[in-house]
């Protein structure tokens, strides 16, 4: 009975999180609200209650930890240099921090769900699984993929391209070896899970299949009981024979 409401809340979370991201002036807040949208996708996949949807939801939880964790890392690195996270305080950073700009872009594209990166596989499976159950809600949720590209690439463009408007940004140092070493494992996972997700999907498939089978069996068993209760409650009372 509650399943349509949960799917509806998932779609609302996906769209609401994406729209709020588009008006955020702060990089960290933008990343935080993008998590709301991404986890809405996870909910949509889990509540589809089929193999593709649940597999996509579980995989997307892993992807979210990698991509959003990476975004928080790179935002923290620029905060340590400037002690501000306001997007308006930057611009043209690619000229003074090219390594940082390149690694930042890879993590942004993984969060958007670019094919061959980790975010694509999870979102694709979620949308395929959910479309089999709630096609209209899935089409609405899929629009958030476009919105994610808008708010993340717009943020990237304002931070890294254009003129260096603030003189203090001219003295910023590019990433040190220690910082590159922190991001390297995350970027390796981003590419690995996007190009070859089979090891992750194969390991979760048995447990996901049992979960889907159990949930669908319980729903099937409950349906006649609910129908019986409804019919009994609506039936007129019988008069006792005299």
Backbone as CSV, one residue per row, in Angstrom:
resi,resn,N_x,N_y,N_z,CA_x,CA_y,CA_z,C_x,C_y,C_z
1,UNK,0.822,-1.215,0.000,0.000,0.000,0.000,0.855,1.263,0.000
2,UNK,1.956,1.242,0.730,2.800,2.434,0.834,3.786,2.556,-0.315
3,UNK,3.908,1.511,-1.140,4.934,1.519,-2.183,4.791,2.690,-3.157
4,UNK,3.593,3.014,-3.677,3.487,4.178,-4.578,3.912,5.485,-3.919
5,UNK,3.616,5.629,-2.628,4.023,6.843,-1.918,5.541,6.920,-1.787
6,UNK,6.173,5.795,-1.516,7.632,5.782,-1.387,8.307,6.090,-2.716
7,UNK,7.768,5.542,-3.790,8.319,5.852,-5.113,8.110,7.336,-5.432
8,UNK,6.932,7.862,-5.079,6.681,9.285,-5.302,7.647,10.177,-4.531
9,UNK,7.910,9.812,-3.266,8.871,10.578,-2.468,10.275,10.491,-3.054
10,UNK,10.616,9.348,-3.622,11.921,9.197,-4.274,12.067,10.186,-5.426
11,UNK,11.032,10.267,-6.259,11.078,11.185,-7.408,11.128,12.635,-6.937
12,UNK,10.344,12.960,-5.909,10.368,14.322,-5.362,11.767,14.666,-4.854
13,UNK,12.402,13.730,-4.139,13.755,13.970,-3.640,14.760,14.165,-4.764
14,UNK,14.611,13.389,-5.826,15.524,13.511,-6.975,15.429,14.898,-7.594
15,UNK,14.208,15.327,-7.894,14.018,16.608,-8.575,14.295,17.777,-7.639
16,UNK,13.812,17.680,-6.395,14.016,18.780,-5.442,15.500,19.016,-5.176
17,UNK,16.242,17.929,-4.930,17.673,18.083,-4.683,18.395,18.717,-5.850
18,UNK,18.025,18.325,-7.079,18.681,18.887,-8.260,18.356,20.374,-8.422
19,UNK,17.098,20.754,-8.197,16.721,22.159,-8.356,17.382,23.043,-7.307
20,UNK,17.483,22.549,-6.074,18.141,23.333,-5.023,19.626,23.512,-5.335
21,UNK,20.245,22.498,-5.915,21.663,22.608,-6.285,21.913,23.753,-7.263
22,UNK,20.961,23.994,-8.145,21.162,24.990,-9.197,21.242,26.411,-8.666
23,UNK,20.778,26.651,-7.440,20.794,28.014,-6.894,21.770,28.159,-5.731
24,UNK,22.608,27.165,-5.517,23.538,27.228,-4.389,24.763,28.082,-4.729
25,UNK,25.102,29.069,-3.895,26.321,29.855,-4.131,27.567,29.239,-3.495
26,UNK,27.388,28.160,-2.728,28.455,27.543,-1.955,28.719,26.142,-2.504
27,UNK,29.988,25.824,-2.786,30.316,24.527,-3.382,29.958,23.367,-2.466
28,UNK,30.228,23.506,-1.179,29.963,22.400,-0.263,28.465,22.143,-0.130
29,UNK,27.667,23.200,-0.070,26.219,23.023,0.005,25.693,22.395,-1.283
30,UNK,26.269,22.782,-2.416,25.854,22.188,-3.689,26.104,20.682,-3.681
31,UNK,27.275,20.275,-3.197,27.589,18.845,-3.131,26.644,18.134,-2.164
32,UNK,26.328,18.785,-1.047,25.440,18.172,-0.062,24.046,17.951,-0.637
33,UNK,23.495,18.948,-1.320,22.162,18.784,-1.897,22.173,17.817,-3.076
34,UNK,23.304,17.700,-3.767,23.380,16.696,-4.835,23.254,15.289,-4.250
35,UNK,23.674,15.106,-3.000,23.506,13.814,-2.337,22.030,13.471,-2.167
36,UNK,21.204,14.475,-1.890,19.767,14.237,-1.764,19.218,13.678,-3.071
37,UNK,19.624,14.281,-4.178,19.157,13.824,-5.481,19.660,12.424,-5.806
38,UNK,20.928,12.159,-5.537,21.497,10.848,-5.850,20.867,9.743,-4.993
39,UNK,20.632,10.029,-3.732,20.022,9.013,-2.875,18.544,8.811,-3.198
40,UNK,17.921,9.802,-3.825,16.579,9.581,-4.348,16.587,8.516,-5.436
41,UNK,17.630,8.507,-6.260,17.784,7.448,-7.258,17.941,6.084,-6.580
42,UNK,18.702,6.054,-5.503,18.872,4.787,-4.777,17.522,4.272,-4.292
43,UNK,16.716,5.145,-3.689,15.393,4.744,-3.226,14.527,4.242,-4.379
44,UNK,14.559,4.937,-5.500,13.752,4.535,-6.647,14.122,3.134,-7.103
45,UNK,15.421,2.832,-7.141,15.844,1.495,-7.547,15.445,0.426,-6.552
46,UNK,15.600,0.706,-5.265,15.267,-0.295,-4.250,13.772,-0.596,-4.228
47,UNK,12.946,0.434,-4.379,11.507,0.228,-4.315,10.909,-0.261,-5.630
48,UNK,11.727,-0.363,-6.686,11.246,-1.017,-7.901,11.022,-2.510,-7.655
49,UNK,11.767,-3.073,-6.699,11.607,-4.473,-6.286,11.765,-5.450,-7.449
50,UNK,12.715,-5.167,-8.336,13.126,-6.152,-9.329,14.651,-6.186,-9.361
51,UNK,15.205,-7.172,-10.063,16.640,-7.417,-9.984,17.452,-6.227,-10.467
52,UNK,17.085,-5.657,-11.631,17.859,-4.541,-12.170,17.793,-3.323,-11.253
53,UNK,16.592,-3.011,-10.764,16.444,-1.828,-9.930,17.200,-1.926,-8.622
54,UNK,17.076,-3.066,-7.940,17.749,-3.216,-6.643,19.253,-3.296,-6.828
55,UNK,19.717,-4.012,-7.842,21.156,-4.036,-8.118,21.677,-2.627,-8.388
56,UNK,20.940,-1.879,-9.197,21.352,-0.504,-9.469,21.363,0.347,-8.218
57,UNK,20.368,0.162,-7.328,20.329,0.937,-6.092,21.506,0.639,-5.185
58,UNK,21.833,-0.646,-5.046,22.975,-1.019,-4.202,24.278,-0.503,-4.807
59,UNK,24.430,-0.676,-6.121,25.650,-0.183,-6.770,25.750,1.333,-6.674
60,UNK,24.603,2.004,-6.777,24.636,3.460,-6.711,25.001,3.952,-5.317
61,UNK,24.687,3.178,-4.285,25.153,3.547,-2.944,26.677,3.534,-2.874
62,UNK,27.283,2.526,-3.491,28.748,2.488,-3.546,29.282,3.659,-4.367
63,UNK,28.657,3.898,-5.517,29.095,5.004,-6.368,28.970,6.344,-5.656
64,UNK,27.900,6.503,-4.902,27.683,7.761,-4.191,28.795,8.012,-3.176
65,UNK,29.185,6.967,-2.471,30.272,7.128,-1.508,31.576,7.542,-2.157
66,UNK,31.819,7.040,-3.359,33.062,7.370,-4.061,32.997,8.770,-4.668
67,UNK,31.943,9.025,-5.456,31.855,10.295,-6.181,31.634,11.480,-5.245
68,UNK,30.670,11.354,-4.344,30.404,12.468,-3.429,31.541,12.633,-2.432
69,UNK,32.134,11.521,-1.993,33.319,11.633,-1.132,34.446,12.351,-1.841
70,UNK,34.630,12.028,-3.130,35.657,12.726,-3.904,35.369,14.201,-4.049
71,UNK,34.096,14.561,-4.259,33.743,15.979,-4.368,34.019,16.726,-3.066
72,UNK,33.695,16.110,-1.945,33.991,16.747,-0.662,35.504,16.907,-0.473
73,UNK,36.272,15.921,-0.930,37.727,16.036,-0.843,38.245,17.242,-1.620
74,UNK,37.821,17.362,-2.896,38.379,18.436,-3.727,37.893,19.807,-3.263
75,UNK,36.659,19.876,-2.759,36.196,21.151,-2.197,37.002,21.505,-0.950
76,UNK,37.297,20.516,-0.128,38.112,20.763,1.064,39.521,21.219,0.727
77,UNK,40.065,20.711,-0.384,41.428,21.100,-0.771,41.512,22.567,-1.163
78,UNK,40.487,23.059,-1.872,40.517,24.484,-2.233,40.176,25.346,-1.020
79,UNK,39.374,24.804,-0.102,39.057,25.557,1.114,40.305,25.753,1.969
80,UNK,41.168,24.747,2.026,42.396,24.877,2.804,43.291,25.979,2.246
81,UNK,43.180,26.280,0.975,44.022,27.312,0.364,43.399,28.706,0.458
82,UNK,42.070,28.788,0.344,41.410,30.088,0.309,40.509,30.359,1.501
83,UNK,40.178,29.331,2.284,39.289,29.462,3.437,37.930,30.058,3.047
84,UNK,37.474,29.686,1.883,36.130,30.031,1.426,35.677,28.959,0.452
85,UNK,34.357,28.722,0.451,33.774,27.760,-0.485,32.816,28.441,-1.447
86,UNK,32.766,29.764,-1.426,31.856,30.512,-2.291,32.318,30.430,-3.742
87,UNK,31.409,30.064,-4.620,31.759,29.918,-6.038,32.199,31.256,-6.622
88,UNK,31.589,32.337,-6.195,31.905,33.659,-6.733,33.322,34.111,-6.400
89,UNK,33.985,33.485,-5.430,35.335,33.868,-5.043,36.400,33.296,-5.981
90,UNK,35.974,32.458,-6.925,36.949,31.803,-7.802,36.705,32.208,-9.250
91,UNK,37.360,31.495,-10.141,37.296,31.805,-11.572,38.685,31.736,-12.168
92,UNK,38.814,31.001,-13.263,40.099,30.908,-13.947,41.128,30.037,-13.253
93,UNK,40.699,29.169,-12.326,41.667,28.369,-11.565,42.423,27.372,-12.428
94,UNK,41.890,27.044,-13.592,42.595,26.085,-14.446,43.953,26.618,-14.890
95,UNK,44.123,27.924,-14.871,45.388,28.529,-15.290,46.477,28.380,-14.232
96,UNK,46.085,28.320,-12.970,47.078,28.230,-11.902,47.102,26.848,-11.242
97,UNK,46.018,26.060,-11.416,45.940,24.734,-10.789,45.444,23.702,-11.811
98,UNK,46.236,23.419,-12.852,45.759,22.509,-13.911,45.547,21.072,-13.447
99,UNK,46.400,20.550,-12.561,46.223,19.178,-12.074,44.942,19.082,-11.247
100,UNK,44.748,20.056,-10.384,43.526,20.098,-9.579,42.289,20.165,-10.475
101,UNK,42.336,20.988,-11.521,41.200,21.128,-12.428,40.898,19.806,-13.135
102,UNK,41.933,19.067,-13.543,41.723,17.804,-14.248,41.094,16.751,-13.339
103,UNK,41.605,16.620,-12.119,41.053,15.626,-11.198,39.642,16.006,-10.746
104,UNK,39.427,17.279,-10.540,38.093,17.772,-10.184,37.094,17.408,-11.282
105,UNK,37.488,17.583,-12.536,36.590,17.306,-13.652,36.213,15.826,-13.725
106,UNK,37.169,14.945,-13.497,36.866,13.510,-13.531,35.818,13.152,-12.483
107,UNK,35.973,13.699,-11.280,35.017,13.392,-10.209,33.650,14.005,-10.505
108,UNK,33.628,15.208,-11.080,32.360,15.828,-11.469,31.641,14.979,-12.512
109,UNK,32.375,14.500,-13.515,31.763,13.686,-14.568,31.260,12.353,-14.025
110,UNK,31.952,11.806,-13.031,31.470,10.563,-12.430,30.175,10.802,-11.666
111,UNK,30.039,11.956,-11.021,28.818,12.277,-10.301,27.657,12.540,-11.258
112,UNK,27.952,13.094,-12.429,26.918,13.319,-13.437,26.404,11.998,-13.994
113,UNK,27.282,11.003,-14.089,26.893,9.722,-14.668,27.336,9.580,-16.104
114,UNK,28.528,10.075,-16.420,29.063,9.951,-17.777,29.331,8.490,-18.101
115,UNK,28.924,7.998,-19.282,29.238,6.614,-19.655,30.729,6.326,-19.565
116,UNK,31.046,5.126,-19.096,32.396,4.614,-18.821,32.918,5.050,-17.465
117,UNK,32.123,5.824,-16.707,32.473,6.137,-15.327,31.411,5.523,-14.403
118,UNK,31.722,5.441,-13.118,30.922,4.609,-12.206,29.461,5.031,-12.085
119,UNK,29.178,6.322,-12.108,27.809,6.767,-11.892,26.843,6.313,-12.962
120,UNK,27.332,6.071,-14.160,26.452,5.702,-15.269,25.812,4.335,-15.055
121,UNK,26.596,3.353,-14.611,26.097,1.978,-14.502,24.949,1.897,-13.503
122,UNK,25.129,2.495,-12.322,24.091,2.438,-11.305,22.813,3.130,-11.750
123,UNK,22.934,4.340,-12.303,21.749,5.071,-12.737,21.037,4.348,-13.873
124,UNK,21.796,3.757,-14.788,21.181,3.036,-15.907,20.361,1.850,-15.407
125,UNK,20.932,1.059,-14.504,20.204,-0.089,-13.974,18.958,0.348,-13.206
126,UNK,19.073,1.425,-12.436,17.916,1.931,-11.696,16.800,2.333,-12.652
127,UNK,17.131,3.069,-13.693,16.107,3.532,-14.626,15.496,2.379,-15.407
128,UNK,16.314,1.393,-15.777,15.780,0.219,-16.481,14.821,-0.553,-15.575
129,UNK,15.232,-0.787,-14.331,14.371,-1.524,-13.407,13.110,-0.770,-13.057
130,UNK,13.227,0.538,-12.793,12.053,1.319,-12.396,11.080,1.497,-13.555
131,UNK,11.595,1.572,-14.779,10.710,1.778,-15.935,9.755,0.601,-16.117
132,UNK,10.162,-0.583,-15.694,9.293,-1.749,-15.800,8.102,-1.673,-14.842
133,UNK,8.238,-0.859,-13.796,7.209,-0.787,-12.752,6.429,0.524,-12.827
134,UNK,7.155,1.642,-12.902,6.513,2.967,-12.897,7.118,3.804,-14.025
135,UNK,6.700,3.599,-15.257,7.344,4.295,-16.384,7.235,5.813,-16.320
136,UNK,6.080,6.339,-15.889,5.916,7.795,-15.858,6.861,8.414,-14.826
137,UNK,6.902,7.849,-13.620,7.801,8.354,-12.581,9.257,8.232,-13.010
138,UNK,9.584,7.183,-13.744,10.969,6.992,-14.201,11.366,8.067,-15.198
139,UNK,10.470,8.420,-16.101,10.770,9.475,-17.077,11.000,10.804,-16.362
140,UNK,10.177,11.088,-15.349,10.371,12.330,-14.581,11.715,12.304,-13.864
141,UNK,12.037,11.167,-13.243,13.310,11.062,-12.523,14.496,11.184,-13.470
142,UNK,14.359,10.669,-14.695,15.472,10.719,-15.646,15.840,12.144,-16.025
143,UNK,14.893,13.082,-15.881,15.214,14.479,-16.190,16.266,15.038,-15.244
144,UNK,16.399,14.434,-14.055,17.408,14.902,-13.097,18.816,14.631,-13.585
145,UNK,18.990,13.679,-14.501,20.311,13.450,-15.085,20.762,14.697,-15.846
146,UNK,19.815,15.310,-16.568,20.132,16.561,-17.276,20.387,17.680,-16.282
147,UNK,19.566,17.759,-15.236,19.754,18.808,-14.237,21.095,18.665,-13.528
148,UNK,21.536,17.423,-13.291,22.839,17.208,-12.648,23.961,17.741,-13.527
149,UNK,23.852,17.502,-14.827,24.862,18.037,-15.740,24.860,19.562,-15.710
150,UNK,23.672,20.154,-15.583,23.575,21.619,-15.560,24.261,22.190,-14.327
151,UNK,23.875,21.724,-13.128,24.398,22.388,-11.932,25.857,22.063,-11.668
152,UNK,26.318,20.855,-12.009,27.722,20.523,-11.755,28.655,21.164,-12.788
153,UNK,28.290,21.112,-14.062,29.149,21.723,-15.082,29.125,23.246,-14.991
154,UNK,27.982,23.804,-14.582,27.919,25.260,-14.401,28.820,25.688,-13.252
155,UNK,28.794,24.927,-12.168,29.698,25.209,-11.055,31.157,25.096,-11.502
156,UNK,31.474,24.039,-12.256,32.853,23.843,-12.717,33.283,24.999,-13.624
157,UNK,32.389,25.425,-14.501,32.738,26.509,-15.420,33.039,27.812,-14.676
158,UNK,32.237,28.105,-13.643,32.435,29.349,-12.896,33.702,29.311,-12.046
159,UNK,34.093,28.132,-11.592,35.263,28.032,-10.723,36.562,27.996,-11.535
160,UNK,36.567,27.324,-12.669,37.829,27.046,-13.348,38.057,27.827,-14.637
161,UNK,37.011,28.349,-15.254,37.200,29.047,-16.516,36.961,30.539,-16.356
162,UNK,37.256,31.280,-17.406,37.123,32.722,-17.360,38.395,33.395,-16.844
163,UNK,38.261,34.653,-16.523,39.393,35.427,-16.024,39.564,35.216,-14.525
164,UNK,40.788,35.403,-14.075,41.065,35.349,-12.637,40.737,36.720,-12.062
165,UNK,39.523,36.830,-11.517,39.039,38.121,-11.033,39.654,38.509,-9.692
166,UNK,40.000,37.517,-8.870,40.568,37.796,-7.547,42.087,37.609,-7.600
167,UNK,42.812,38.640,-7.247,44.278,38.565,-7.319,44.849,37.505,-6.393
168,UNK,44.156,37.231,-5.278,44.663,36.252,-4.338,44.731,34.866,-4.975
169,UNK,43.894,34.612,-5.985,43.906,33.312,-6.646,45.137,33.093,-7.517
170,UNK,45.821,34.158,-7.873,47.024,34.027,-8.689,48.140,33.295,-7.944
171,UNK,48.135,33.362,-6.633,49.184,32.732,-5.846,48.858,31.337,-5.354
172,UNK,47.746,30.771,-5.781,47.363,29.436,-5.318,48.302,28.375,-5.872
173,UNK,48.665,27.412,-5.035,49.540,26.318,-5.434,48.712,25.126,-5.902
174,UNK,49.213,24.441,-6.921,48.538,23.247,-7.418,48.654,22.123,-6.387
175,UNK,47.966,21.007,-6.663,47.952,19.901,-5.718,49.346,19.351,-5.468
176,UNK,49.609,19.028,-4.208,50.862,18.373,-3.849,50.732,16.872,-4.089
177,UNK,51.853,16.180,-4.051,51.854,14.746,-4.299,50.984,14.014,-3.286
178,UNK,50.997,14.448,-2.051,50.185,13.817,-1.017,48.704,13.916,-1.341
179,UNK,48.275,15.064,-1.860,46.869,15.253,-2.201,46.473,14.434,-3.424
180,UNK,47.368,14.331,-4.384,47.109,13.486,-5.550,46.985,12.027,-5.128
181,UNK,47.811,11.612,-4.184,47.765,10.236,-3.695,46.445,9.932,-2.990
182,UNK,45.849,10.940,-2.356,44.547,10.742,-1.708,43.456,10.521,-2.748
183,UNK,43.503,11.279,-3.857,42.461,11.192,-4.872,42.648,10.030,-5.831
184,UNK,43.887,9.551,-5.990,44.166,8.514,-6.990,43.341,7.241,-6.799
185,UNK,43.208,6.677,-5.577,42.383,5.470,-5.421,40.919,5.703,-5.779
186,UNK,40.383,6.874,-5.456,38.995,7.170,-5.791,38.803,7.229,-7.305
187,UNK,39.733,7.871,-7.988,39.614,7.977,-9.442,39.795,6.609,-10.097
188,UNK,40.666,5.783,-9.544,40.827,4.424,-10.067,39.526,3.637,-9.931
189,UNK,38.835,3.766,-8.794,37.544,3.100,-8.606,36.476,3.669,-9.534
190,UNK,36.506,4.971,-9.754,35.550,5.609,-10.669,35.632,4.982,-12.052
191,UNK,36.869,4.796,-12.547,37.053,4.231,-13.886,36.769,2.732,-13.884
192,UNK,37.245,2.026,-12.881,37.071,0.566,-12.825,35.586,0.197,-12.769
193,UNK,34.842,0.845,-11.883,33.422,0.508,-11.739,32.604,0.951,-12.950
194,UNK,33.119,1.903,-13.709,32.418,2.328,-14.914,32.712,1.454,-16.118
195,UNK,33.954,0.997,-16.224,34.352,0.184,-17.377,34.064,-1.294,-17.152
196,UNK,34.254,-1.776,-15.923,34.111,-3.205,-15.644,33.416,-3.402,-14.302
197,UNK,32.086,-3.195,-14.261,31.355,-3.333,-12.987,31.000,-4.769,-12.640
198,UNK,31.321,-5.740,-13.507,30.896,-7.127,-13.299,31.293,-7.692,-11.936
199,UNK,32.510,-7.474,-11.426,32.849,-8.042,-10.104,31.918,-7.580,-8.992
200,UNK,31.458,-6.346,-9.058,30.554,-5.828,-8.027,29.136,-6.386,-8.217
201,UNK,28.682,-6.417,-9.468,27.329,-6.904,-9.732,27.211,-8.404,-9.473
202,UNK,28.235,-9.160,-9.838,28.185,-10.613,-9.642,28.123,-10.984,-8.168
203,UNK,28.844,-10.241,-7.328,28.874,-10.566,-5.904,27.569,-10.213,-5.198
204,UNK,26.891,-9.203,-5.685,25.638,-8.821,-5.009,24.423,-9.548,-5.591
205,UNK,24.549,-10.148,-6.759,23.382,-10.716,-7.429,22.664,-11.797,-6.618
206,UNK,23.349,-12.778,-6.002,22.606,-13.799,-5.240,21.768,-13.216,-4.105
207,UNK,22.352,-12.334,-3.315,21.598,-11.767,-2.189,20.482,-10.853,-2.685
208,UNK,20.736,-10.095,-3.757,19.687,-9.234,-4.305,18.544,-10.068,-4.854
209,UNK,18.860,-11.174,-5.537,17.812,-12.044,-6.083,16.951,-12.636,-4.968
210,UNK,17.581,-13.057,-3.861,16.802,-13.587,-2.731,15.917,-12.512,-2.120
211,UNK,16.471,-11.301,-1.991,15.689,-10.194,-1.434,14.467,-9.900,-2.308
212,UNK,14.671,-9.811,-3.620,13.562,-9.515,-4.534,12.522,-10.630,-4.483
213,UNK,12.981,-11.876,-4.468,12.054,-13.009,-4.422,11.235,-13.005,-3.131
214,UNK,11.903,-12.727,-2.008,11.198,-12.695,-0.727,10.168,-11.572,-0.676
215,UNK,10.557,-10.378,-1.117,9.640,-9.241,-1.065,8.436,-9.455,-1.972
216,UNK,8.671,-9.970,-3.176,7.552,-10.195,-4.091,6.646,-11.326,-3.605
217,UNK,7.235,-12.337,-2.948,6.413,-13.412,-2.396,5.519,-12.898,-1.281
218,UNK,6.057,-12.020,-0.431,5.251,-11.454,0.651,4.145,-10.565,0.106
219,UNK,4.449,-9.785,-0.946,3.415,-8.939,-1.541,2.305,-9.790,-2.148
220,UNK,2.681,-10.894,-2.800,1.681,-11.779,-3.401,0.825,-12.450,-2.333
221,UNK,1.466,-12.840,-1.226,0.719,-13.493,-0.147,-0.219,-12.526,0.562
222,UNK,0.193,-11.264,0.676,-0.633,-10.286,1.377,-1.816,-9.813,0.547
223,UNK,-1.699,-9.880,-0.782,-2.746,-9.318,-1.638,-4.105,-9.983,-1.414
224,UNK,-4.229,-11.343,-1.403,-5.546,-11.943,-1.150,-6.102,-11.614,0.225
225,UNK,-5.211,-11.546,1.232,-5.670,-11.223,2.583,-6.241,-9.813,2.648
226,UNK,-5.567,-8.861,1.993,-6.061,-7.492,1.982,-7.389,-7.409,1.250
227,UNK,-7.500,-8.175,0.127,-8.743,-8.168,-0.620,-9.877,-8.744,0.217
228,UNK,-9.592,-9.804,0.968,-10.610,-10.432,1.815,-11.089,-9.474,2.896
229,UNK,-10.129,-8.790,3.549,-10.488,-7.837,4.601,-11.333,-6.713,4.031
230,UNK,-10.986,-6.232,2.839,-11.728,-5.150,2.227,-13.158,-5.588,1.902
231,UNK,-13.292,-6.802,1.352,-14.620,-7.290,1.001,-15.495,-7.509,2.236
232,UNK,-14.875,-8.022,3.291,-15.639,-8.254,4.521,-16.109,-6.943,5.114
233,UNK,-15.227,-5.922,5.094,-15.590,-4.647,5.716,-16.683,-3.938,4.932
234,UNK,-16.748,-4.167,3.601,-17.738,-3.492,2.790,-19.043,-4.271,2.673
235,UNK,-19.030,-5.555,3.045,-20.241,-6.365,2.891,-21.277,-5.962,3.929
236,UNK,-22.582,-5.928,3.534,-23.632,-5.566,4.521,-23.805,-6.683,5.542
237,UNK,-24.165,-6.358,6.751,-24.346,-7.390,7.784,-25.529,-8.289,7.426
238,UNK,-25.350,-9.556,7.670,-26.404,-10.527,7.383,-27.374,-10.566,8.568
239,UNK,-28.658,-10.683,8.231,-29.667,-10.795,9.291,-29.788,-12.247,9.725
240,UNK,-29.951,-12.463,10.989,-30.068,-13.802,11.538,-31.438,-14.399,11.181
241,UNK,-31.474,-15.659,10.714,-32.780,-16.307,10.424,-33.586,-16.500,11.712
242,UNK,-34.873,-16.324,11.609,-35.762,-16.488,12.774,-36.234,-17.935,12.879
